[in-house]
């Protein structure tokens, strides 16, 4: 087991949708919140910094346009 697995990582948790958002992965809560404030100036109250559990995988976001609701799989989008 490497050292990287022992360090606690923090991300931005959306309280409304119960998932990590913005793909933020930092070493402290303060750094995670600072990165969120850098990306969006006015931070809504439903976003909090939370530790990311080991081997965590976000559930499928059904609101995303690239999701096939029947199979719950993300479609591969073509890059033009």
N, C-alpha and C positions, 0 to 999 in steps of 0.2 A: 504494500500500500504506500503510495507516494505522499509527500507532504501536502500536495494540492487537495487531497481528499480530507485532510484534517482541518483545513481552514474553513470557518463558517462564512458563507456567502449570503448576501442580501439582495433582494429584488423589490420591485414595486408590486404590491398586491392590490387588486381591485376588489373592494368589499362588495360591490354590487354583483359582479359577474363571477366572483370566487375563482380568480385565476391571476397568474403573474402577467404583467403587461409591460410594454415598451422594451423588452429584451435587455433590461438593465441587470447587471451582475457585478456587484461591488463588494469590497471587504468590510464595510461598515454601513450602519443605517444612515449616518449622516452623508456619506458619499453617495449612497443610492438616492437620497432625497435631493441632494445637490445636482446630480445628473438629471433627475426628473425636472427640476426647476430650470435647468439649462435648456432642456428640450421644449418644455411648455412653460411659459412665464407664469400663468395663473394656475396653481395646482388645485384641482377639486378636492373636496374633503373625503371622497370615497377612495382615495389612493393613500396607502400607508407602506412604510418600509417594513419588510418582514423577512426572516431568515428562510432561505430556500432549502427544503429538505433534500437529503442526498437521494439521487436517482429520481428526482421529481420530473414529471412530464405533465404539461398543461393539458386539460381536457380539450376536446375539439370545440372550437368557437363556431357555433351554428349561425352567428350573425355575419360571419365573413362571407363575402360574395363568392369565393372560390370553393365553398364547401358544398358537396352533394349531400343533401339532407337525408336521402334514402340510405346511403352506405356509410355516412359519417367519415368520408375520406376527402382530403384536400386535393382538388384538381391541380394538375401542373399547369401553371400559367405560362404562356409563351412570352418571351422577351423579344420585343421588336428592335 
